């Protein structure tokens, strides 16, 4: 399962790189920033998958407390 997930994440990363290049060519400045944020997330997920596959611990981060309902 993680091999398939890893391949999918790599495809997503490659697609994001292509879309960033297109946005830069077309001058879509707002689009570039959003795609870069997505690219950072995809790279992070790939690192997590690679880490899990190698038997190293996966860092999940700390939970963020939700504000109390009024």
Residue pairs with C-beta under 8 A, 6 or more apart in sequence:
2 49
2 52
2 53
3 53
5 49
6 46
6 49
6 50
6 53
9 42
9 45
9 46
9 49
10 46
12 42
13 39
13 42
13 43
13 46
16 35
16 38
16 39
16 42
17 39
19 31
19 35
20 32
20 35
20 36
20 39
23 29
23 31
23 32
23 35
24 32
48 58
48 59
51 57
51 58
51 59
52 58
